[in-house]
Amino acid sequence: MVHSASLLSSPYFDIKLYKVELRLAERFRGTPGHPYEQGFDLRLWEERINQPLHWHQPRTVFVNSMSDLFHEDIPVEFILRIFTVMQAASQHRFQVLTKRHHRLVSIAPELPWPPNVWMGVSIENQRWLERADALKSTAAAVKFLSCEPLLGPMDIDLYGIDWVIVGGESGPGARPMCAQWVTDIRSQCIESQVPFFFKQWGEFDSVGVRRGKKAAGRILEGRTWDEMPEENL
């Protein structure tokens, strides 16, 4: 099971979950003592940093699912503290995802990179492939690409990449994902022996019909693709 741990709140993708969270946050803006007293403005949750040290049952943690740990307004010292805790909480697997590859590159040499911390970058189309190069320059034990939402075809140099996730867009403003884009990336992963995980078709199914995320499902050419990288914890 994947758990989401939020250590900060900041703007992220324009996705359905974000919009729901934003509406909820703004409803409680100004309420003294409420977690959303500051709405969805950037906030550092100092009191949550050490929480993983008290979770005894091993779990997979998607760090800051509604934000970006490498946001420009997050102090380097705060990021370092989070990585130090993740290193100490070695019983858990932490997945960190960012779009801010320039800041990742600048801070990465200062961070510990234990084997239980997986580092990923979001790549929606060919335009953002430079994020993969930035990721490869880090010392992360597991480096992954999240091609979600996938918005165009991509020819990826997968050398140094340990995992690829692909998924379509969901929500009212979703754009369709071409099946050929997905199968091309899947074929690249097979050729490069990189685990491939197909998360969902999103709002549109494999032939471009709008059916909703649940109905569209996650079957690709007759099966699910749930491959994961091997770990050496």
Contacts in CASP RR format, 6 or more apart in sequence:
PFRMAT RR
TARGET T0000
AUTHOR 0000-0000-0000
METHOD contacts of the structure
MODEL  1
MVHSASLLSSPYFDIKLYKVELRLAERFRGTPGHPYEQGFDLRLWEERIN
QPLHWHQPRTVFVNSMSDLFHEDIPVEFILRIFTVMQAASQHRFQVLTKR
HHRLVSIAPELPWPPNVWMGVSIENQRWLERADALKSTAAAVKFLSCEPL
LGPMDIDLYGIDWVIVGGESGPGARPMCAQWVTDIRSQCIESQVPFFFKQ
WGEFDSVGVRRGKKAAGRILEGRTWDEMPEENL
1 59 0 8 1.000
1 60 0 8 1.000
2 59 0 8 1.000
2 60 0 8 1.000
2 61 0 8 1.000
2 62 0 8 1.000
2 95 0 8 1.000
3 59 0 8 1.000
3 60 0 8 1.000
3 61 0 8 1.000
3 62 0 8 1.000
4 61 0 8 1.000
4 62 0 8 1.000
4 65 0 8 1.000
4 66 0 8 1.000
5 48 0 8 1.000
5 51 0 8 1.000
5 52 0 8 1.000
5 61 0 8 1.000
5 62 0 8 1.000
5 63 0 8 1.000
5 64 0 8 1.000
6 45 0 8 1.000
6 48 0 8 1.000
6 64 0 8 1.000
6 65 0 8 1.000
6 66 0 8 1.000
6 67 0 8 1.000
7 44 0 8 1.000
7 45 0 8 1.000
7 48 0 8 1.000
7 49 0 8 1.000
7 63 0 8 1.000
7 64 0 8 1.000
7 69 0 8 1.000
7 82 0 8 1.000
8 42 0 8 1.000
8 43 0 8 1.000
8 44 0 8 1.000
8 45 0 8 1.000
8 64 0 8 1.000
8 67 0 8 1.000
8 69 0 8 1.000
8 71 0 8 1.000
8 74 0 8 1.000
8 78 0 8 1.000
9 25 0 8 1.000
9 38 0 8 1.000
9 39 0 8 1.000
9 40 0 8 1.000
9 41 0 8 1.000
9 42 0 8 1.000
9 43 0 8 1.000
9 45 0 8 1.000
9 66 0 8 1.000
9 67 0 8 1.000
10 42 0 8 1.000
10 67 0 8 1.000
10 68 0 8 1.000
10 71 0 8 1.000
10 73 0 8 1.000
10 74 0 8 1.000
11 18 0 8 1.000
11 40 0 8 1.000
11 67 0 8 1.000
12 18 0 8 1.000
12 66 0 8 1.000
12 67 0 8 1.000
12 68 0 8 1.000
13 122 0 8 1.000
15 169 0 8 1.000
15 170 0 8 1.000
15 171 0 8 1.000
16 170 0 8 1.000
16 171 0 8 1.000
16 172 0 8 1.000
17 66 0 8 1.000
18 66 0 8 1.000
21 40 0 8 1.000
21 66 0 8 1.000
22 40 0 8 1.000
24 36 0 8 1.000
25 36 0 8 1.000
25 39 0 8 1.000
25 40 0 8 1.000
26 36 0 8 1.000
26 39 0 8 1.000
26 40 0 8 1.000
27 36 0 8 1.000
28 34 0 8 1.000
28 35 0 8 1.000
28 36 0 8 1.000
28 37 0 8 1.000
28 39 0 8 1.000
29 36 0 8 1.000
29 37 0 8 1.000
29 38 0 8 1.000
29 39 0 8 1.000
30 37 0 8 1.000
30 38 0 8 1.000
30 39 0 8 1.000
31 37 0 8 1.000
42 71 0 8 1.000
42 73 0 8 1.000
42 74 0 8 1.000
44 74 0 8 1.000
44 75 0 8 1.000
44 78 0 8 1.000
49 81 0 8 1.000
49 82 0 8 1.000
49 85 0 8 1.000
50 85 0 8 1.000
52 61 0 8 1.000
52 85 0 8 1.000
52 86 0 8 1.000
52 89 0 8 1.000
52 92 0 8 1.000
52 94 0 8 1.000
53 85 0 8 1.000
53 88 0 8 1.000
53 89 0 8 1.000
55 89 0 8 1.000
55 91 0 8 1.000
55 92 0 8 1.000
56 91 0 8 1.000
58 91 0 8 1.000
58 92 0 8 1.000
58 93 0 8 1.000
59 92 0 8 1.000
59 93 0 8 1.000
60 92 0 8 1.000
60 93 0 8 1.000
60 94 0 8 1.000
60 95 0 8 1.000
61 92 0 8 1.000
61 93 0 8 1.000
61 94 0 8 1.000
61 95 0 8 1.000
62 95 0 8 1.000
62 97 0 8 1.000
63 69 0 8 1.000
63 82 0 8 1.000
63 86 0 8 1.000
63 94 0 8 1.000
63 95 0 8 1.000
63 96 0 8 1.000
63 97 0 8 1.000
64 96 0 8 1.000
68 97 0 8 1.000
68 98 0 8 1.000
68 99 0 8 1.000
68 100 0 8 1.000
69 79 0 8 1.000
69 82 0 8 1.000
69 96 0 8 1.000
69 98 0 8 1.000
70 79 0 8 1.000
70 98 0 8 1.000
70 100 0 8 1.000
70 103 0 8 1.000
70 104 0 8 1.000
70 107 0 8 1.000
71 100 0 8 1.000
71 103 0 8 1.000
72 100 0 8 1.000
72 103 0 8 1.000
76 107 0 8 1.000
76 110 0 8 1.000
79 107 0 8 1.000
79 111 0 8 1.000
80 110 0 8 1.000
80 111 0 8 1.000
83 111 0 8 1.000
83 112 0 8 1.000
83 113 0 8 1.000
83 117 0 8 1.000
84 112 0 8 1.000
86 92 0 8 1.000
86 94 0 8 1.000
86 114 0 8 1.000
86 116 0 8 1.000
86 117 0 8 1.000
87 112 0 8 1.000
87 114 0 8 1.000
87 116 0 8 1.000
87 117 0 8 1.000
89 116 0 8 1.000
90 114 0 8 1.000
90 116 0 8 1.000
90 233 0 8 1.000
91 116 0 8 1.000
92 116 0 8 1.000
93 116 0 8 1.000
93 118 0 8 1.000
93 231 0 8 1.000
93 233 0 8 1.000
94 116 0 8 1.000
94 117 0 8 1.000
94 118 0 8 1.000
95 118 0 8 1.000
95 120 0 8 1.000
95 144 0 8 1.000
96 117 0 8 1.000
96 118 0 8 1.000
96 119 0 8 1.000
96 120 0 8 1.000
97 120 0 8 1.000
97 121 0 8 1.000
97 122 0 8 1.000
97 146 0 8 1.000
98 104 0 8 1.000
98 119 0 8 1.000
98 120 0 8 1.000
98 121 0 8 1.000
98 122 0 8 1.000
99 121 0 8 1.000
99 122 0 8 1.000
99 131 0 8 1.000
101 121 0 8 1.000
101 130 0 8 1.000
101 131 0 8 1.000
101 134 0 8 1.000
101 135 0 8 1.000
102 134 0 8 1.000
104 119 0 8 1.000
104 121 0 8 1.000
104 134 0 8 1.000
104 135 0 8 1.000
104 138 0 8 1.000
105 134 0 8 1.000
105 137 0 8 1.000
105 138 0 8 1.000
108 137 0 8 1.000
108 138 0 8 1.000
108 139 0 8 1.000
108 140 0 8 1.000
113 119 0 8 1.000
113 138 0 8 1.000
113 139 0 8 1.000
113 140 0 8 1.000
113 141 0 8 1.000
114 141 0 8 1.000
115 141 0 8 1.000
115 142 0 8 1.000
115 231 0 8 1.000
115 232 0 8 1.000
115 233 0 8 1.000
116 141 0 8 1.000
116 231 0 8 1.000
116 233 0 8 1.000
117 140 0 8 1.000
117 141 0 8 1.000
117 142 0 8 1.000
118 140 0 8 1.000
118 141 0 8 1.000
118 142 0 8 1.000
118 143 0 8 1.000
118 144 0 8 1.000
118 162 0 8 1.000
118 163 0 8 1.000
118 229 0 8 1.000
119 135 0 8 1.000
119 138 0 8 1.000
119 140 0 8 1.000
119 142 0 8 1.000
119 143 0 8 1.000
119 144 0 8 1.000
120 135 0 8 1.000
120 140 0 8 1.000
120 143 0 8 1.000
120 144 0 8 1.000
120 145 0 8 1.000
120 146 0 8 1.000
121 131 0 8 1.000
121 132 0 8 1.000
121 134 0 8 1.000
121 135 0 8 1.000
121 145 0 8 1.000
121 146 0 8 1.000
122 128 0 8 1.000
122 131 0 8 1.000
122 146 0 8 1.000
122 147 0 8 1.000
122 148 0 8 1.000
123 129 0 8 1.000
123 131 0 8 1.000
123 132 0 8 1.000
123 145 0 8 1.000
123 146 0 8 1.000
123 147 0 8 1.000
123 154 0 8 1.000
123 156 0 8 1.000
124 147 0 8 1.000
124 148 0 8 1.000
124 149 0 8 1.000
124 150 0 8 1.000
124 151 0 8 1.000
124 152 0 8 1.000
125 150 0 8 1.000
125 151 0 8 1.000
125 152 0 8 1.000
125 153 0 8 1.000
125 154 0 8 1.000
126 152 0 8 1.000
126 153 0 8 1.000
126 154 0 8 1.000
126 155 0 8 1.000
129 154 0 8 1.000
129 156 0 8 1.000
129 157 0 8 1.000
132 145 0 8 1.000
132 156 0 8 1.000
132 157 0 8 1.000
132 161 0 8 1.000
135 143 0 8 1.000
135 145 0 8 1.000
135 161 0 8 1.000
136 143 0 8 1.000
136 159 0 8 1.000
136 160 0 8 1.000
136 161 0 8 1.000
141 232 0 8 1.000
142 162 0 8 1.000
142 163 0 8 1.000
142 229 0 8 1.000
142 231 0 8 1.000
143 160 0 8 1.000
143 161 0 8 1.000
143 162 0 8 1.000
143 163 0 8 1.000
144 161 0 8 1.000
144 162 0 8 1.000
144 163 0 8 1.000
144 164 0 8 1.000
144 165 0 8 1.000
144 229 0 8 1.000
145 156 0 8 1.000
145 161 0 8 1.000
145 163 0 8 1.000
145 164 0 8 1.000
145 165 0 8 1.000
146 165 0 8 1.000
147 154 0 8 1.000
147 164 0 8 1.000
147 165 0 8 1.000
147 166 0 8 1.000
147 167 0 8 1.000
147 185 0 8 1.000
148 165 0 8 1.000
148 166 0 8 1.000
148 167 0 8 1.000
148 168 0 8 1.000
148 169 0 8 1.000
148 199 0 8 1.000
149 167 0 8 1.000
149 168 0 8 1.000
149 169 0 8 1.000
149 170 0 8 1.000
149 174 0 8 1.000
149 175 0 8 1.000
149 177 0 8 1.000
149 202 0 8 1.000
150 166 0 8 1.000
150 167 0 8 1.000
150 168 0 8 1.000
150 177 0 8 1.000
150 181 0 8 1.000
150 182 0 8 1.000
150 185 0 8 1.000
151 169 0 8 1.000
151 175 0 8 1.000
151 177 0 8 1.000
152 177 0 8 1.000
152 178 0 8 1.000
152 181 0 8 1.000
153 178 0 8 1.000
153 180 0 8 1.000
153 181 0 8 1.000
153 184 0 8 1.000
154 181 0 8 1.000
154 184 0 8 1.000
154 185 0 8 1.000
155 184 0 8 1.000
155 188 0 8 1.000
156 164 0 8 1.000
156 185 0 8 1.000
156 188 0 8 1.000
158 164 0 8 1.000
158 188 0 8 1.000
158 189 0 8 1.000
158 192 0 8 1.000
158 194 0 8 1.000
159 192 0 8 1.000
161 192 0 8 1.000
161 194 0 8 1.000
162 194 0 8 1.000
162 195 0 8 1.000
162 229 0 8 1.000
163 194 0 8 1.000
163 195 0 8 1.000
163 197 0 8 1.000
163 227 0 8 1.000
163 228 0 8 1.000
163 229 0 8 1.000
164 185 0 8 1.000
164 189 0 8 1.000
164 194 0 8 1.000
164 195 0 8 1.000
164 196 0 8 1.000
164 197 0 8 1.000
165 197 0 8 1.000
165 199 0 8 1.000
166 182 0 8 1.000
166 185 0 8 1.000
166 186 0 8 1.000
166 196 0 8 1.000
166 197 0 8 1.000
166 198 0 8 1.000
166 199 0 8 1.000
167 177 0 8 1.000
167 182 0 8 1.000
167 198 0 8 1.000
167 199 0 8 1.000
167 200 0 8 1.000
167 201 0 8 1.000
167 202 0 8 1.000
168 174 0 8 1.000
168 177 0 8 1.000
168 199 0 8 1.000
168 200 0 8 1.000
168 201 0 8 1.000
168 202 0 8 1.000
168 203 0 8 1.000
168 204 0 8 1.000
169 175 0 8 1.000
169 177 0 8 1.000
169 202 0 8 1.000
169 203 0 8 1.000
170 200 0 8 1.000
170 202 0 8 1.000
170 203 0 8 1.000
170 212 0 8 1.000
170 213 0 8 1.000
171 203 0 8 1.000
171 213 0 8 1.000
173 203 0 8 1.000
174 202 0 8 1.000
174 203 0 8 1.000
174 204 0 8 1.000
176 203 0 8 1.000
176 204 0 8 1.000
176 208 0 8 1.000
176 210 0 8 1.000
177 201 0 8 1.000
177 202 0 8 1.000
177 204 0 8 1.000
179 206 0 8 1.000
179 207 0 8 1.000
182 198 0 8 1.000
182 220 0 8 1.000
183 220 0 8 1.000
183 221 0 8 1.000
185 196 0 8 1.000
186 196 0 8 1.000
186 198 0 8 1.000
186 220 0 8 1.000
186 225 0 8 1.000
188 194 0 8 1.000
189 195 0 8 1.000
189 196 0 8 1.000
190 196 0 8 1.000
195 227 0 8 1.000
195 228 0 8 1.000
195 229 0 8 1.000
196 225 0 8 1.000
196 227 0 8 1.000
197 225 0 8 1.000
197 226 0 8 1.000
197 227 0 8 1.000
197 228 0 8 1.000
198 218 0 8 1.000
198 220 0 8 1.000
198 224 0 8 1.000
198 225 0 8 1.000
198 226 0 8 1.000
199 218 0 8 1.000
200 213 0 8 1.000
200 216 0 8 1.000
200 217 0 8 1.000
200 218 0 8 1.000
201 213 0 8 1.000
201 216 0 8 1.000
201 217 0 8 1.000
201 218 0 8 1.000
202 212 0 8 1.000
202 213 0 8 1.000
202 216 0 8 1.000
202 217 0 8 1.000
203 210 0 8 1.000
203 211 0 8 1.000
203 212 0 8 1.000
203 213 0 8 1.000
203 216 0 8 1.000
204 210 0 8 1.000
204 211 0 8 1.000
204 212 0 8 1.000
204 216 0 8 1.000
205 211 0 8 1.000
205 215 0 8 1.000
205 216 0 8 1.000
205 217 0 8 1.000
206 216 0 8 1.000
206 219 0 8 1.000
206 220 0 8 1.000
218 224 0 8 1.000
END
